[in-house]
Amino acid sequence: MSVPLLQADVLSAVTAALSTVRDPELDESIVDLGFVRQTSVVDGHAEVRLRLPTYFCAPNFAYLMVADAYDAVSSVPGIHTTTVLLEDHMNSAEINAGVASRAGFVGSFGPEATGELDDLRLTFQRKAHTACLERACQLLIAAGWSVDGLASAHLSDLPKSEQRSSLLRRRGDIGLSVAEDAALFVDDCGEPVPAEQVPMRLRFARAVRVSIDGNAHFCRGLLTTRYPDAVADQKPLRPGQEAI
Amino acid sequence: MYSKDGEQYFIVDAHIALWDGSARNLKNVHGKQFIDCFYDYHKNLSPAEVVWPYDEYTYYGGDRLMKDLFTDGYVDHAIFQPARLADFYHNGFGQTEEAWALTQAHPDKLTYNHYFDPRDEQAGLDQLRLDAERFGLKGVKLYTADWHGDSRGYKLSDPWTYRYMEACRELGITNIHVHKGPTIRPLDRDAFDVADIDAVATDFTDLNFVVEHCGLPRLEDFCWIATQEPNVHAGLAVAMPFIHTRPRYFAQIIGELLYWVGEDKIQFSSDYALWTPKWLIEKFVDFQIPEDMTEYPQLTTDVKKKVLGLNAAAMYGIEVPPELAIKIPAEPEAEVAVGASA
């Protein structure tokens, strides 16, 4: 016999599920970014309201976040029906209706889209991996590793840290090995990078990380300018991020 | 001109606008949201004491522009980079006639660049020829995310864009300022992707491509292209105001750009009236890479002079008084990527 779930437990389970949804471009949780404006559960029906930094935020990324939020919340035990509403966006109507009817991206946007968003998602998961790899390498360099030596590093060389867990998660996202004896410095397909290419790859990885961080600064700042009450909802991702 | 600590800086603001986002010009909710989004950028990244009231911000007119740039803002020369946004505003966003009248009244201080849209096909091509003659165009501003009927954007690699580029080459319009935005057709692609700039820069090596806000939010892809294509330049619009709110982050952007793109291919702009130039220039001249960021070299005075004006002046043939040029011999340059500033 199943025990009835308490309303408050279901609500916190919904919030926990939402925190697993990431902005694909920023590689941060939509909860930590302050994108979740309101969550409610009534009689097994969940309603989630999302907000974004601008009315013009790219519709493809907006769609992914709404669809991912819908999937995450729908899988919570005790939730029977789910509504996710994106507010104040140029494509709120298309996205909300498309996700509710599980129409897919092409079904939501008709002739304006030519395909689903799997390739786009993969591109940004690879960028997220590259940025996390750079942070992990900086950790090793600070501990005395040479840049050239990174070609021979394995995951087992990474000490327990935020950098390590972030990297392992991103490797898992794109299907790369997370075994302790797997090479650390690998390309998008998991191939180890030859030692002579490591310095340039690391240099480029830094530009990737700076780009993603910069985008996150913009988006977080614009969100709180657009919705001043979002300040209370935002959590900084890492120590060292400059205060808003 | 700006003077500080015995150094003099010639200032070119390479991206300014005279827009009208006021209520009378709004065509629909998108126009209202567009100017509101600009205002959020302005409010979020400006020092509190230079934030404008909303109504002044939506439309400010030529007198205020001249005061903010040239009386208060140290600018020696500024370049209009208008956006059309005809689907959002009755009379467009950039005010062509007003900006052109101002340019004619102050030809030593202002350059007028116009826009085109390759989705206008032959009619737009004919118009470009007329505009080139009327305005004496040296450059154009392209906003690839502009809405146009059912279309929500275009690429530089589209066949019609190539025909416009061929016309630019023929008409002496050598400076192509590219601004990427959030929409493009088809919508499932990354609208901010800069790969089309790589293609067109390779095929039109005699044109300069200035990528506004230095490719952000795709800084790394932009850097990768710019280091390989000698005719791809970085415009600092939107990146500049980080110098106030996120100085350590600004240090990283400028550090990456100097490494990948090089000190000869970076242009200052305030993106007026998104921000006003006075405080940006003062802060940039005072700016230095934090000492703990040993991965980036310190900024030299020569680098600051090039970025603040000499680079854009060279691209546009703007005369620089000899005493404002860089030191001879030049200060030693920092290590850069192969191809940077080629």
Contacts between the chains, C-beta under 8 A, distances in Angstrom:
chain1	res1	chain2	res2	distance
A	25	B	217	6.9
A	54	B	33	8.0
A	54	B	37	4.9
A	54	B	40	7.1
A	54	B	182	7.9
A	55	B	30	7.9
A	55	B	33	3.9
A	55	B	34	7.9
A	55	B	36	7.4
A	55	B	37	6.1
A	56	B	33	7.0
A	56	B	34	7.3
A	56	B	37	6.1
A	56	B	181	7.3
A	56	B	182	4.9
A	56	B	183	7.3
A	57	B	182	6.3
A	58	B	182	4.4
A	58	B	183	7.2
A	58	B	190	7.9
A	58	B	191	5.4
A	58	B	192	7.4
A	59	B	182	7.7
A	59	B	183	6.9
A	59	B	187	5.6
A	60	B	187	5.7
A	60	B	188	5.9
A	60	B	189	7.7
A	60	B	190	7.6
A	60	B	191	7.6
A	90	B	30	6.5
A	90	B	33	7.0
A	105	B	187	7.7
A	105	B	188	6.0
A	106	B	188	7.7
A	109	B	187	5.5
A	112	B	150	7.9
A	112	B	152	6.7
A	112	B	185	6.2
A	112	B	186	6.4
A	112	B	187	4.9
A	113	B	186	5.4
A	113	B	187	4.8
A	113	B	188	4.8
A	114	B	186	4.1
A	114	B	188	6.0
A	115	B	186	7.4
A	115	B	188	4.8
A	116	B	188	6.8
A	117	B	188	5.7
A	119	B	188	7.8
A	120	B	188	6.4
A	120	B	189	7.1
A	120	B	190	6.0
A	123	B	190	6.7
A	127	B	220	7.9
A	203	B	259	7.6
A	203	B	337	7.6
A	204	B	220	6.5
A	204	B	224	6.9
A	206	B	256	7.3
A	206	B	295	7.6
A	207	B	219	6.2
A	207	B	220	3.9
A	207	B	223	5.2
A	207	B	224	7.8
A	207	B	256	5.1
A	207	B	260	6.8
A	208	B	220	4.5
A	210	B	219	6.3
A	210	B	220	7.5
A	210	B	249	7.9
A	210	B	252	4.7
A	210	B	253	6.6
A	210	B	256	5.5
A	211	B	216	7.0
A	211	B	217	6.3
A	211	B	218	6.5
A	211	B	219	3.8
A	211	B	220	4.8
A	213	B	249	6.8
A	213	B	252	7.7
A	214	B	216	6.0
A	214	B	217	7.0
A	214	B	219	6.6
A	214	B	242	7.6
A	214	B	249	6.1
A	214	B	252	7.7
A	214	B	253	6.3
A	215	B	216	7.0
A	215	B	217	3.9
A	217	B	242	7.2
A	217	B	245	7.9
A	217	B	246	5.5
A	217	B	249	5.8
A	218	B	216	7.8
A	218	B	217	7.3
A	221	B	44	4.5
A	221	B	45	7.0
A	221	B	245	6.9
A	222	B	37	8.0
A	222	B	40	5.5
A	222	B	41	6.9
A	222	B	44	5.7
A	224	B	44	7.7
A	225	B	40	4.4
A	225	B	43	5.3
A	225	B	44	4.1
A	226	B	40	5.4
A	242	B	245	7.9
A	242	B	246	5.0
A	242	B	247	7.8
A	242	B	248	5.7
A	242	B	249	6.4
A	244	B	245	7.7
